[in-house]
Amino acid sequence: MIDDSTVRTYRQDGYIVVPDVLSAAEVADLRRVTDAFVERSRQATSHTEVFDLEPGHSAAQPRLRRIKSPDRHDPVYARMVRHPKIVSVLQRLWGPNVRFDLSKLNLKAAGFGSPVEWHQDWAFYPHTNDDLAAVGIMIDDFTPDNGSMLVIPGSHTGPILDHHANGYFVGGVDPTTSGVDFSRAVMCTGRAGSITVHHAR
């Protein structure tokens, strides 16, 4: 699925975009199931074990921030965490022993949405081994116009950053004190059916 050059890029930069991993039919299934989740969220009036809601959410205008553990709530998403092409990419990066941890689906709907501040995923993972990565599945085209993820190449080899403010965990880093050069940020773009893999740091 990926060649030696892509593996070297991941080790150097801490992220890769792999095109055309999922078929058009698989992407269509994911979109259909995601639309059904959004419809189901109309019944929610507060956060649930499945839905994180945006401010202003209502039955008339569902505003869904996140679907938690979609693999536990629909077989289409359950198949994704064991998708042979995705597993093949991860085994090429790490070897045969790959372990799944959790899933979530972040929605970035037009016209509203809470910001995702600069952060390292490592701050959210209760592990001692940082040989971890997140896999993102593009179910829409990721372009500069629709909120594509930004990463800073090579930052996975740098320090673990502080995600606290005034003694409280806030899930983001202070861009004025972190020492990170955000001008180096790169946007992860690609066609629907592509995946991203990025290191937890």
N, CA, C and O of each residue as an XYZ file, in Angstrom:
804
protein
N       0.823     -1.203      0.000
C       0.000      0.000      0.000
C       0.863      1.262      0.000
O       0.527      2.237     -0.671
N       1.984      1.253      0.754
C       2.913      2.381      0.726
C       4.332      1.847      0.520
O       4.633      0.701      0.856
N       5.191      2.692     -0.035
C       6.557      2.262     -0.350
C       7.548      2.768      0.698
O       7.176      3.453      1.652
N       8.814      2.414      0.496
C       9.853      2.800      1.453
C       9.960      4.306      1.606
O      10.203      4.803      2.705
N       9.779      5.041      0.509
C       9.875      6.495      0.553
C       8.796      7.085      1.457
O       9.061      8.034      2.195
N       7.598      6.540      1.407
C       6.502      7.031      2.258
C       6.776      6.719      3.721
O       6.472      7.527      4.599
N       7.347      5.554      3.985
C       7.718      5.206      5.366
C       8.757      6.199      5.886
O       8.661      6.655      7.025
N       9.745      6.535      5.060
C      10.767      7.511      5.468
C      10.128      8.875      5.726
O      10.503      9.570      6.671
N       9.181      9.251      4.901
C       8.492     10.534      5.095
C       7.767     10.550      6.432
O       7.820     11.544      7.156
N       7.091      9.454      6.762
C       6.389      9.396      8.044
C       7.374      9.540      9.203
O       7.117     10.282     10.151
N       8.488      8.837      9.127
C       9.464      8.889     10.230
C      10.100     10.269     10.344
O      10.436     10.710     11.443
N      10.267     10.948      9.222
C      10.875     12.274      9.242
C       9.871     13.358      9.641
O      10.171     14.213     10.474
N       8.686     13.318      9.046
C       7.717     14.401      9.213
C       6.653     14.119     10.271
O       6.052     15.049     10.810
N       6.417     12.838     10.572
C       5.414     12.486     11.581
C       4.010     12.347     11.042
O       3.070     12.134     11.808
N       3.850     12.464      9.730
C       2.518     12.299      9.145
C       2.658     11.912      7.673
O       3.681     12.182      7.043
N       1.622     11.280      7.139
C       1.523     11.005      5.712
C       0.058     11.104      5.295
O      -0.845     10.933      6.114
N      -0.160     11.377      4.029
C      -1.472     11.279      3.404
C      -1.376     10.176      2.359
O      -0.524     10.227      1.471
N      -2.242      9.187      2.464
C      -2.219      8.050      1.538
C      -3.490      8.110      0.689
O      -4.589      7.962      1.224
N      -3.365      8.322     -0.606
C      -4.565      8.481     -1.438
C      -5.236      7.153     -1.776
O      -4.608      6.095     -1.795
N      -6.538      7.253     -2.042
C      -7.307      6.165     -2.658
C      -7.219      4.847     -1.890
O      -7.036      3.785     -2.486
N      -7.349      4.920     -0.575
C      -7.334      3.700      0.238
C      -8.708      3.039      0.224
O      -8.808      1.817      0.123
N      -9.763      3.838      0.325
C     -11.120      3.315      0.305
C     -11.724      3.460     -1.087
O     -11.391      4.380     -1.834
N     -12.608      2.541     -1.417
C     -13.303      2.602     -2.697
C     -14.419      3.643     -2.645
O     -14.816      4.090     -1.569
N     -14.915      4.018     -3.811
C     -16.034      4.962     -3.879
C     -17.262      4.390     -3.162
O     -18.004      5.135     -2.522
N     -17.478      3.098     -3.260
C     -18.624      2.475     -2.587
C     -18.470      2.534     -1.073
O     -19.444      2.770     -0.358
N     -17.258      2.322     -0.584
C     -17.027      2.400      0.862
C     -17.228      3.820      1.374
O     -17.800      4.020      2.445
N     -16.761      4.803      0.615
C     -16.962      6.197      1.005
C     -18.450      6.525      1.021
O     -18.924      7.205      1.932
N     -19.192      6.050      0.022
C     -20.636      6.301     -0.026
C     -21.332      5.691      1.182
O     -22.241      6.300      1.745
N     -20.914      4.493      1.588
C     -21.494      3.864      2.782
C     -21.223      4.698      4.028
O     -22.118      4.892      4.850
N     -19.994      5.194      4.174
C     -19.649      6.021      5.332
C     -20.464      7.315      5.350
O     -20.920      7.747      6.409
N     -20.644      7.920      4.210
C     -21.453      9.139      4.147
C     -22.904      8.847      4.537
O     -23.519      9.606      5.286
N     -23.440      7.742      4.019
C     -24.824      7.385      4.324
C     -25.010      7.171      5.824
O     -25.967      7.673      6.413
N     -24.097      6.427      6.436
C     -24.200      6.146      7.867
C     -24.007      7.421      8.683
O     -24.686      7.627      9.689
N     -23.081      8.274      8.247
C     -22.853      9.534      8.960
C     -24.090     10.417      8.896
O     -24.473     11.020      9.899
N     -24.712     10.500      7.740
C     -25.955     11.276      7.617
C     -27.030     10.720      8.553
O     -27.803     11.481      9.134
N     -27.079      9.393      8.697
C     -28.056      8.785      9.599
C     -27.753      9.138     11.059
O     -28.673      9.363     11.845
N     -26.469      9.185     11.423
C     -26.099      9.627     12.773
C     -26.586     11.058     13.018
O     -27.149     11.359     14.070
N     -26.366     11.926     12.045
C     -26.795     13.314     12.201
C     -28.315     13.372     12.383
O     -28.812     14.134     13.213
N     -29.038     12.583     11.625
C     -30.501     12.550     11.781
C     -30.885     12.079     13.178
O     -31.780     12.652     13.800
N     -30.222     11.046     13.674
C     -30.521     10.537     15.021
C     -30.228     11.578     16.089
O     -30.891     11.614     17.126
N     -29.233     12.426     15.836
C     -28.867     13.425     16.837
C     -29.958     14.467     17.054
O     -29.927     15.190     18.049
N     -30.915     14.556     16.145
C     -32.022     15.504     16.317
C     -32.773     15.235     17.619
O     -33.347     16.154     18.205
N     -32.774     13.980     18.074
C     -33.503     13.605     19.289
C     -32.744     13.986     20.559
O     -33.322     13.992     21.646
N     -31.464     14.300     20.431
C     -30.642     14.583     21.613
C     -30.816     16.042     22.041
O     -30.838     16.951     21.211
N     -30.937     16.239     23.341
C     -31.036     17.598     23.890
C     -29.800     17.970     24.696
O     -29.647     19.124     25.097
N     -28.917     17.005     24.938
C     -27.638     17.242     25.602
C     -26.670     16.161     25.136
O     -27.057     15.230     24.431
N     -25.425     16.292     25.533
C     -24.426     15.297     25.145
C     -24.872     13.909     25.599
O     -25.487     13.760     26.655
N     -24.555     12.889     24.788
C     -24.887     11.506     25.102
C     -23.633     10.656     24.977
O     -22.551     11.173     24.696
N     -23.780      9.353     25.185
C     -22.627      8.458     25.012
C     -22.215      8.359     23.548
O     -21.133      7.855     23.246
N     -23.054      8.828     22.641
C     -22.745      8.790     21.210
C     -22.431     10.178     20.659
O     -21.522     10.324     19.841
N     -23.172     11.201     21.096
C     -23.106     12.514     20.464
C     -22.530     13.582     21.386
O     -22.931     13.703     22.543
N     -21.568     14.365     20.847
C     -21.178     15.644     21.431
C     -21.820     16.718     20.569
O     -21.636     16.739     19.352
N     -22.576     17.613     21.204
C     -23.351     18.599     20.470
C     -22.667     19.962     20.478
O     -21.974     20.315     21.431
N     -22.868     20.711     19.419
C     -22.419     22.091     19.353
C     -23.455     22.993     20.029
O     -24.628     22.627     20.102
N     -23.045     24.156     20.522
C     -24.023     25.131     21.012
C     -25.054     25.448     19.917
O     -24.708     25.580     18.743
N     -26.315     25.566     20.320
C     -27.369     25.872     19.359
C     -27.977     24.659     18.698
O     -28.837     24.797     17.828
N     -27.542     23.449     19.096
C     -28.121     22.236     18.523
C     -29.610     22.170     18.826
O     -30.039     22.505     19.930
N     -30.395     21.739     17.849
C     -31.832     21.541     18.047
C     -32.317     20.472     17.086
O     -31.605     20.081     16.162
N     -33.531     20.007     17.314
C     -34.119     19.024     16.405
C     -34.284     19.613     15.014
O     -34.101     18.927     14.008
N     -34.637     20.912     14.968
C     -34.846     21.558     13.675
C     -33.539     21.795     12.938
O     -33.486     21.731     11.710
N     -32.472     22.071     13.706
C     -31.165     22.341     13.106
C     -30.093     21.602     13.890
O     -29.472     22.174     14.786
N     -29.871     20.327     13.559
C     -28.870     19.562     14.307
C     -27.468     20.114     14.095
O     -27.031     20.344     12.968
N     -26.778     20.319     15.210
C     -25.392     20.788     15.174
C     -24.551     19.796     15.957
O     -24.467     19.853     17.184
N     -23.946     18.908     15.238
C     -23.233     17.791     15.840
C     -21.738     18.030     15.735
O     -21.210     18.207     14.637
N     -21.054     18.035     16.871
C     -19.606     18.244     16.910
C     -18.853     16.938     16.701
O     -17.874     16.890     15.957
N     -19.316     15.875     17.362
C     -18.533     14.637     17.355
C     -19.452     13.436     17.566
O     -20.406     13.491     18.342
N     -19.143     12.356     16.859
C     -19.760     11.055     17.110
C     -18.709     10.212     17.808
O     -17.635      9.966     17.259
N     -19.021      9.771     19.015
C     -18.050      9.022     19.822
C     -18.155      7.532     19.519
O     -19.248      6.967     19.499
N     -17.017      6.910     19.285
C     -16.913      5.469     19.040
C     -17.920      4.985     18.000
O     -18.712      4.090     18.292
N     -17.910      5.555     16.792
C     -18.889      5.107     15.790
C     -18.753      3.633     15.444
O     -19.719      3.013     15.000
N     -17.560      3.057     15.642
C     -17.385      1.631     15.356
C     -18.228      0.750     16.272
O     -18.521     -0.395     15.928
N     -18.622      1.270     17.434
C     -19.460      0.497     18.359
C     -20.947      0.615     18.049
O     -21.768     -0.111     18.611
N     -21.286      1.537     17.151
C     -22.699      1.841     16.920
C     -23.156      1.574     15.492
O     -24.340      1.717     15.188
N     -22.230      1.188     14.609
C     -22.633      0.847     13.250
C     -21.584     -0.066     12.621
O     -20.384      0.184     12.743
N     -22.038     -1.125     11.949
C     -21.082     -2.082     11.376
C     -20.225     -1.504     10.254
O     -19.121     -1.993     10.014
N     -20.713     -0.473      9.560
C     -19.904      0.128      8.498
C     -18.641      0.743      9.097
O     -17.547      0.563      8.562
N     -18.789      1.466     10.206
C     -17.613      2.024     10.872
C     -16.792      0.936     11.557
O     -15.569      1.046     11.637
N     -17.443     -0.099     12.045
C     -16.700     -1.213     12.663
C     -15.758     -1.847     11.646
O     -14.648     -2.247     11.995
N     -16.191     -1.940     10.396
C     -15.327     -2.522      9.374
C     -14.105     -1.646      9.111
O     -13.050     -2.157      8.734
N     -14.231     -0.349      9.303
C     -13.115      0.552      9.016
C     -11.932      0.328      9.945
O     -10.787      0.478      9.520
N     -12.179     -0.029     11.209
C     -11.052     -0.190     12.144
C     -10.272     -1.475     11.871
O      -9.219     -1.710     12.464
N     -10.800     -2.305     10.969
C     -10.093     -3.528     10.568
C      -9.898     -3.581      9.053
O      -9.614     -4.638      8.491
N     -10.051     -2.448      8.413
C      -9.968     -2.411      6.955
C      -8.593     -2.914      6.513
O      -7.573     -2.395      6.968
N      -8.553     -3.916      5.634
C      -7.249     -4.522      5.298
C      -6.242     -3.545      4.701
O      -5.044     -3.681      4.949
N      -6.689     -2.574      3.930
C      -5.734     -1.624      3.340
C      -5.194     -0.662      4.400
O      -4.021     -0.290      4.365
N      -6.049     -0.261      5.338
C      -5.577      0.615      6.416
C      -4.603     -0.142      7.310
O      -3.548      0.380      7.670
N      -4.957     -1.357      7.664
C      -4.062     -2.181      8.490
C      -2.737     -2.406      7.774
O      -1.680     -2.404      8.404
N      -2.791     -2.599      6.457
C      -1.566     -2.799      5.680
C      -0.641     -1.588      5.776
O       0.573     -1.744      5.902
N      -1.209     -0.380      5.717
C      -0.407      0.832      5.852
C       0.272      0.868      7.219
O       1.466      1.147      7.323
N      -0.508      0.580      8.271
C       0.039      0.646      9.626
C       1.108     -0.420      9.854
O       2.116     -0.159     10.513
N       0.896     -1.599      9.322
C       1.909     -2.650      9.478
C       3.184     -2.296      8.712
O       4.284     -2.654      9.133
N       3.037     -1.607      7.607
C       4.218     -1.172      6.859
C       5.022     -0.147      7.653
O       6.247     -0.087      7.548
N       4.312      0.668      8.457
C       4.992      1.665      9.282
C       5.611      1.056     10.528
O       6.694      1.472     10.940
N       4.947      0.076     11.138
C       5.331     -0.391     12.474
C       5.674     -1.869     12.579
O       6.296     -2.276     13.560
N       5.294     -2.682     11.611
C       5.461     -4.113     11.741
C       4.116     -4.780     11.969
O       3.081     -4.118     11.897
N       4.113     -6.083     12.243
C       2.856     -6.842     12.238
C       1.925     -6.585     13.424
O       0.723     -6.834     13.331
N       2.464     -6.095     14.525
C       1.640     -5.985     15.735
C       1.012     -4.600     15.845
O       1.628     -3.663     16.352
N      -0.219     -4.488     15.366
C      -0.960     -3.229     15.377
C      -2.179     -3.405     16.264
O      -2.902     -4.396     16.156
N      -2.398     -2.445     17.131
C      -3.516     -2.524     18.074
C      -4.416     -1.303     17.932
O      -3.935     -0.170     17.900
N      -5.714     -1.536     17.848
C      -6.703     -0.464     17.767
C      -7.042      0.026     19.173
O      -7.142     -0.765     20.112
N      -7.218      1.343     19.304
C      -7.560      1.912     20.606
C      -8.985      2.443     20.611
O      -9.843      1.880     21.291
N      -9.259      3.504     19.877
C     -10.596      4.098     19.906
C     -10.875      4.811     18.604
O      -9.979      5.035     17.789
N     -12.147      5.166     18.422
C     -12.518      5.915     17.224
C     -13.420      7.070     17.598
O     -14.061      7.073     18.649
N     -13.455      8.042     16.718
C     -14.383      9.166     16.840
C     -14.530      9.778     15.466
O     -13.685      9.584     14.593
N     -15.599     10.513     15.282
C     -15.826     11.204     14.032
C     -16.085     12.668     14.340
O     -17.108     13.016     14.929
N     -15.155     13.524     13.938
C     -15.319     14.960     14.115
C     -15.999     15.535     12.887
O     -15.565     15.290     11.761
N     -17.061     16.297     13.096
C     -17.785     16.901     11.988
C     -17.452     18.386     11.912
O     -17.393     19.070     12.934
N     -17.242     18.868     10.725
C     -16.957     20.285     10.510
C     -17.979     20.800      9.513
O     -17.684     20.944      8.326
N     -19.172     21.074      9.997
C     -20.243     21.534      9.123
C     -20.061     23.008      8.782
O     -19.496     23.772      9.564
N     -20.540     23.394      7.619
C     -20.420     24.781      7.186
C     -21.273     25.692      8.064
O     -22.396     25.344      8.428
N     -20.730     26.859      8.401
C     -21.517     27.877      9.079
C     -21.448     27.857     10.588
O     -21.880     28.818     11.225
N     -20.922     26.801     11.189
C     -20.782     26.746     12.638
C     -19.721     25.713     12.981
O     -19.253     24.971     12.117
N     -19.357     25.678     14.234
C     -18.413     24.660     14.665
C     -17.387     25.207     15.627
O     -16.832     26.285     15.417
N     -17.139     24.452     16.691
C     -16.144     24.854     17.677
C     -14.741     24.660     17.105
O     -14.502     23.692     16.383
N     -13.823     25.553     17.412
C     -12.460     25.390     16.903
C     -11.751     24.223     17.595
O     -12.034     23.899     18.749
N     -10.838     23.613     16.874
C      -9.932     22.629     17.465
C      -8.592     23.336     17.591
O      -7.930     23.615     16.591
N      -8.196     23.625     18.826
C      -6.971     24.389     19.063
C      -5.737     23.541     18.749
O      -5.814     22.315     18.666
N      -4.601     24.218     18.577
C      -3.345     23.495     18.380
C      -3.097     22.578     19.574
O      -3.223     22.992     20.726
N      -2.744     21.330     19.283
C      -2.542     20.360     20.359
C      -1.694     19.197     19.843
O      -1.481     19.041     18.641
N      -1.225     18.399     20.776
C      -0.645     17.099     20.475
C      -1.640     16.056     20.962
O      -2.120     16.133     22.093
N      -1.951     15.080     20.112
C      -2.885     14.026     20.526
C      -2.391     13.288     21.771
O      -3.180     12.760     22.555
N      -1.077     13.264     21.931
C      -0.477     12.565     23.071
C      -1.076     13.020     24.398
O      -1.169     12.230     25.338
N      -1.484     14.289     24.482
C      -2.041     14.822     25.730
C      -3.342     14.136     26.122
O      -3.764     14.218     27.276
N      -3.983     13.459     25.167
C      -5.283     12.828     25.415
C      -5.190     11.316     25.590
O      -6.191     10.665     25.889
N      -4.000     10.753     25.407
C      -3.863      9.296     25.409
C      -3.224      8.818     26.709
O      -2.112      9.237     27.033
N      -3.898      7.955     27.456
C      -3.322      7.454     28.725
C      -2.365      6.290     28.488
O      -2.646      5.162     28.894
N      -1.244      6.556     27.838
C      -0.266      5.522     27.524
C       1.117      5.975     27.975
O       1.371      7.166     28.154
N       1.992      5.013     28.153
C       3.382      5.334     28.450
C       4.265      5.168     27.222
O       5.364      5.721     27.182
N       3.819      4.431     26.234
C       4.555      4.237     24.990
C       3.960      5.195     23.959
O       2.768      5.117     23.662
N       4.778      6.097     23.411
C       4.235      7.076     22.474
C       4.343      6.628     21.023
O       4.264      7.459     20.119
N       4.520      5.333     20.782
C       4.513      4.806     19.423
C       3.056      4.636     18.983
O       2.583      3.529     18.724
N       2.369      5.772     18.910
C       0.949      5.812     18.621
C       0.687      6.776     17.482
O       1.428      7.737     17.280
N      -0.371      6.509     16.746
C      -0.749      7.402     15.663
C      -2.258      7.420     15.529
O      -2.949      6.494     15.953
N      -2.751      8.481     14.938
C      -4.166      8.593     14.605
C      -4.315      8.417     13.101
O      -3.520      8.932     12.316
N      -5.344      7.682     12.722
C      -5.681      7.494     11.319
C      -6.946      8.293     11.041
O      -7.960      8.116     11.716
N      -6.885      9.158     10.059
C      -8.068      9.902      9.641
C      -8.548      9.392      8.294
O      -7.750      9.190      7.378
N      -9.847      9.185      8.177
C     -10.441      8.742      6.917
C     -11.194      9.923      6.307
O     -12.079     10.495      6.943
N     -10.849     10.279      5.103
C     -11.526     11.387      4.427
C     -12.794     10.857      3.757
O     -12.720     10.117      2.776
N     -13.950     11.236      4.287
C     -15.195     10.824      3.634
C     -15.733     11.944      2.734
O     -16.709     11.750      2.009
N     -15.098     13.101      2.787
C     -15.288     14.174      1.817
C     -13.908     14.571      1.314
O     -12.898     14.246      1.938
N     -13.866     15.273      0.190
C     -12.587     15.827     -0.253
C     -12.097     16.814      0.805
O     -12.871     17.637      1.293
N     -10.822     16.734      1.158
C     -10.206     17.682      2.080
C      -9.482     18.732      1.252
O      -8.519     18.426      0.549
N      -9.950     19.964      1.341
C      -9.400     21.065      0.557
C      -9.068     22.221      1.493
O      -9.459     22.198      2.660
N      -8.350     23.235      0.998
C      -8.074     24.408      1.850
C      -9.338     25.145      2.284
O      -9.289     25.943      3.220
N     -10.469     24.894      1.624
C     -11.692     25.636      1.908
C     -12.615     24.977      2.933
O     -13.603     25.586      3.344
N     -12.313     23.742      3.355
C     -13.286     23.068      4.227
C     -12.699     22.538      5.531
O     -13.140     21.508      6.040
N     -11.715     23.233      6.065
C     -11.245     22.907      7.410
C     -10.310     21.726      7.495
O     -10.349     20.980      8.474
N      -9.467     21.535      6.489
C      -8.516     20.418      6.526
C      -7.561     20.547      7.712
O      -7.228     21.649      8.148
N      -7.135     19.401      8.214
C      -6.229     19.359      9.366
C      -4.864     19.946      9.010
O      -4.347     19.732      7.913
N      -4.293     20.690      9.959
C      -2.943     21.224      9.835
C      -2.003     20.452     10.754
O      -2.373     20.098     11.874
N      -0.798     20.194     10.283
C       0.234     19.545     11.099
C       1.536     20.321     10.924
O       1.702     21.077      9.967
N       2.446     20.122     11.858
C       3.767     20.750     11.760
C       4.799     19.641     11.564
O       5.089     18.894     12.498
N       5.356     19.528     10.351
C       6.290     18.437     10.059
C       7.458     18.397     11.044
O       8.066     19.422     11.351
N       7.753     17.205     11.525
C       8.881     16.996     12.423
C       8.607     17.286     13.877
O       9.457     17.015     14.725
N       7.442     17.832     14.196
C       7.165     18.201     15.591
C       7.036     16.972     16.497
O       7.110     17.098     17.720
N       6.843     15.783     15.907
C       6.743     14.566     16.719
C       8.071     14.197     17.372
O       8.106     13.386     18.297
N       9.163     14.790     16.895
C      10.468     14.510     17.502
C      10.851     15.548     18.549
O      11.896     15.440     19.191
N       9.999     16.550     18.715
C      10.281     17.618     19.664
C       9.698     17.335     21.037
O       9.357     16.194     21.348
N       9.584     18.362     21.853
C       9.131     18.165     23.238
C       7.636     17.883     23.326
O       6.870     18.192     22.413
N       7.244     17.289     24.446
C       5.824     17.187     24.788
C       5.405     18.542     25.333
O       6.031     19.064     26.255
N       4.352     19.111     24.771
C       3.946     20.470     25.094
C       2.928     20.501     26.224
O       2.216     19.527     26.468
N       2.873     21.621     26.898
C       1.936     21.827     28.008
C       0.555     22.162     27.450
O       0.413     23.054     26.614
N      -0.456     21.441     27.918
C      -1.844     21.645     27.487
C      -2.696     22.179     28.634
O      -3.892     21.899     28.704
N      -2.086     22.943     29.529
C      -2.775     23.494     30.698
C      -2.787     25.021     30.644
O      -1.927     25.646     30.023
N      -3.774     25.598     31.302
C      -3.833     27.051     31.505
C      -4.333     27.299     32.917
O      -5.384     26.795     33.313
N      -3.584     28.067     33.663
C      -3.952     28.373     35.052
C      -4.192     27.109     35.876
O      -5.084     27.066     36.723
N      -3.389     26.088     35.617
C      -3.477     24.850     36.385
C      -4.540     23.882     35.913
O      -4.714     22.830     36.528
N      -5.260     24.194     34.842
C      -6.333     23.324     34.355
C      -5.989     22.798     32.963
O      -5.437     23.520     32.133
N      -6.324     21.526     32.721
C      -6.139     20.946     31.394
C      -7.156     21.573     30.447
O      -8.359     21.526     30.705
N      -6.676     22.163     29.346
C      -7.571     22.826     28.398
C      -7.528     22.187     27.007
O      -8.237     22.624     26.101
N      -6.704     21.163     26.839
C      -6.702     20.430     25.584
C      -6.052     21.143     24.419
O      -6.207     20.713     23.276
N      -5.323     22.230     24.676
C      -4.631     22.948     23.625
C      -3.388     23.607     24.176
O      -3.230     23.746     25.389
N      -2.503     24.015     23.275
C      -1.274     24.683     23.700
C      -1.424     26.183     23.495
O      -2.165     26.630     22.620
N      -0.720     26.945     24.302
C      -0.726     28.398     24.160
C       0.234     28.774     23.039
O       1.444     28.612     23.196
N      -0.268     29.269     21.918
C       0.635     29.548     20.789
C       1.643     30.648     21.072
O       2.642     30.766     20.363
N       1.398     31.453     22.094
C       2.327     32.549     22.397
C       3.488     32.106     23.276
O       4.508     32.793     23.336
N       3.354     30.970     23.959
C       4.413     30.524     24.870
C       4.966     29.141     24.526
O       5.925     28.700     25.159
N       4.400     28.453     23.555
C       4.786     27.068     23.263
C       6.148     26.958     22.600
O       6.786     25.909     22.679
N       6.610     28.029     21.942
C       7.874     27.949     21.221
C       7.762     27.260     19.876
O       8.777     27.008     19.226
N       6.537     26.947     19.442
C       6.329     26.263     18.170
C       6.240     27.292     17.043
O       5.586     28.326     17.183
N       6.902     26.998     15.933
C       6.838     27.863     14.764
C       5.648     27.429     13.901
O       5.772     26.548     13.050
N       4.510     28.053     14.134
C       3.286     27.655     13.441
C       3.293     28.048     11.967
O       2.440     27.593     11.205
N       4.240     28.881     11.559
C       4.317     29.236     10.145
C       4.747     28.045      9.295
O       4.621     28.077      8.071
N       5.258     26.991      9.942
C       5.682     25.790      9.227
C       4.539     24.804      8.999
O       4.755     23.735      8.428
N       3.336     25.145      9.432
C       2.207     24.220      9.353
C       1.894     23.854      7.902
O       1.988     24.680      6.994
N       1.522     22.598      7.718
C       1.174     22.046      6.411
C      -0.250     21.512      6.483
O      -0.630     20.884      7.471
N      -1.033     21.758      5.446
C      -2.409     21.293      5.398
C      -2.468     19.897      4.769
O      -1.846     19.643      3.739
N      -3.216     19.009      5.397
C      -3.400     17.653      4.873
C      -4.621     17.639      3.968
O      -5.754     17.641      4.449
N      -4.400     17.624      2.673
C      -5.491     17.639      1.703
C      -5.511     16.320      0.937
O      -4.512     15.604      0.879
N      -6.648     16.018      0.362
C      -6.760     14.795     -0.423
C      -8.190     14.533     -0.844
O      -9.123     15.196     -0.389
N      -8.345     13.563     -1.713
C      -9.669     13.177     -2.183
C     -10.359     12.277     -1.166
O      -9.703     11.601     -0.373
N     -11.672     12.276     -1.195
C     -12.430     11.329     -0.379
C     -11.944      9.915     -0.676
O     -11.741      9.543     -1.831
N     -11.763      9.135      0.389
C     -11.204      7.789      0.248
C      -9.739      7.719      0.618
O      -9.185      6.631      0.778
N      -9.097      8.893      0.758
C      -7.707      8.931      1.233
C      -7.702      8.825      2.750
O      -8.733      8.997      3.400
N      -6.525      8.539      3.311
C      -6.374      8.540      4.757
C      -5.160      9.388      5.139
O      -4.238      9.582      4.347
N      -5.188      9.880      6.363
C      -4.008     10.478      6.969
C      -3.554      9.567      8.108
O      -4.366      8.898      8.747
N      -2.277      9.554      8.343
C      -1.719      8.912      9.540
C      -0.804      9.940     10.169
O       0.125     10.419      9.519
N      -1.049     10.292     11.433
C      -0.149     11.233     12.091
C       0.206     10.754     13.492
O      -0.624     10.208     14.218
N       1.457     10.975     13.843
C       2.011     10.550     15.127
C       1.296     11.271     16.273
O       0.852     12.409     16.115
N       1.190     10.613     17.410
C       0.466     11.180     18.565
C       1.111     12.439     19.097
O       0.457     13.213     19.796
N       2.388     12.672     18.785
C       3.064     13.891     19.250
C       3.145     14.957     18.178
O       3.685     16.037     18.420
